[in-house]
Amino acid sequence: MPATATRLSAFTESVIRGTTRLATRHGAINLAQGFPDFDPPEELLTALERATRGPHHQYATTWGAPRFREALARKISRFSGLAIDPDQHLVVTCGSTEAMMVAMMTACNPGDKVVVFSPFYENYAADAILSGAEPIYVALRPPDFSFDREELAKAFEQKPKAIVVCNPSNPTGKVFTREELLYILQLAEEHDAFIITDEPYEHIVFEPHQHVHTAALPGAFERTIVCNSLSKTYSITGWRLGYVQASARVIAEARKVHDFLTVGAAAPLQEAAVAGLEMPDSYYLGLRDHYAAKKDVFLSYLRQLGLPFTEPQGSYFVMMDISSLGFADDSEASEWLIKEIGVAGVAGSSFFREPVNHLIRFHFAKSEATLRAAGEKLLAIRKR
Ligand SMILES: Cc1ncc(COP(=O)(O)O)c(C=O)c1O
């Protein structure tokens, strides 16, 4: 029989999605894969019903339905201050997942290097390898997950074609400061590299931290390829809507990659999601407060439990240190949590390049009732 492609042996199936399957099999509360158990805003549901009766059942324009792109450009400009042209600066994709693949394939030639911070969202290494690039890793160091400037400068000496910046970061909950982003930009300029940002949690940032749009930093627009998503902002992870935002020169190339990967995102969902993009500023403040309250509920249980954990500055992830529990590794701990405690979290090693296997990542994008039920179950860990 013919062998399958060797590049596929360089990474495994997603540990996050695998943990979800195990959680479902054992009826555990799923705090592994980040998606809500509550509905999107009513405005989106109404718009979705309306969209099903409209003329939106055939392919939309490959790089995004015009009405969606126009609303998207207005929304991005409102928050970043950038002048976004819907016809030149955007490609609508099937989630940030596709956007990242498109960005990587648009930026990199086979053999190019890409800087990835570790820990990292697990898709990035796979995206790099699938596009023929080689990831090189720079550590984000606890407790605040800052990076060592010299280490990053050394990584840039290897002449990478791009650096990936997940901001706010999954899994660390880190929000990059303006100074950190300016330093990354300075290195990218010195070494003529792209900055590929992944920003699906831009509206889930806890005070006093603030989201800084890398593309809006002075001189950054031309070399920044923004990947983003509506999944988390409007609680619609199943709608699979995201986008690439970049300069006209980059977008002209990115459109080709997207066209041959997927042709386009679902037309009726683009139509319905316009209602989300047109939400007033108060919606986004409400979203932040909604998640801040969830964070407080969930972290209060972790405090009672008494195991150390990371305090997120943004996103909805927290990593709990299980080293005192005596497991051989985090995979064993994750399986035990699912089967014996009834709560699923992701083995932290799947996010790290370094041999780190004492962390479990939970997310708190769940209703208060679900979080309290999960919290009560987690307290039973004390009996171990
Ligand atoms: C950092 C990051 N990027 C991308 C994604 C995927 O988002 P999408 O649903 O837009 O494909 C996720 C989902 O958890 C994420 O955490």
The ligand as a MOL file (V3000), in Angstrom:
LIG
                    3D

  0  0  0     0  0            999 V3000
M  V30 BEGIN CTAB
M  V30 COUNTS 16 16 0 0 0
M  V30 BEGIN ATOM
M  V30 1 C -5.9360 31.1320 19.9220 0
M  V30 2 C -6.9760 30.4900 19.0960 0
M  V30 3 N -6.9370 30.6420 17.7710 0
M  V30 4 C -7.8650 30.0930 16.9850 0
M  V30 5 C -8.8920 29.3360 17.5110 0
M  V30 6 C -9.8880 28.7350 16.5810 0
M  V30 7 O -10.8950 29.6550 16.3580 0
M  V30 8 P -11.9800 29.4900 15.2240 0
M  V30 9 O -13.2060 28.9370 15.8600 0
M  V30 10 O -12.1910 30.8780 14.7550 0
M  V30 11 O -11.4480 28.6080 14.1630 0
M  V30 12 C -8.9810 29.1470 18.8780 0
M  V30 13 C -10.0370 28.3120 19.4590 0
M  V30 14 O -10.0310 27.9060 20.6030 0
M  V30 15 C -7.9940 29.7480 19.6980 0
M  V30 16 O -8.0150 29.5940 21.0240 0
M  V30 END ATOM
M  V30 BEGIN BOND
M  V30 1 1 1 2
M  V30 2 1 2 3
M  V30 3 2 2 15
M  V30 4 2 3 4
M  V30 5 1 4 5
M  V30 6 1 5 6
M  V30 7 2 5 12
M  V30 8 1 6 7
M  V30 9 1 7 8
M  V30 10 2 8 9
M  V30 11 1 8 10
M  V30 12 1 8 11
M  V30 13 1 12 13
M  V30 14 1 12 15
M  V30 15 2 13 14
M  V30 16 1 15 16
M  V30 END BOND
M  V30 END CTAB
M  END
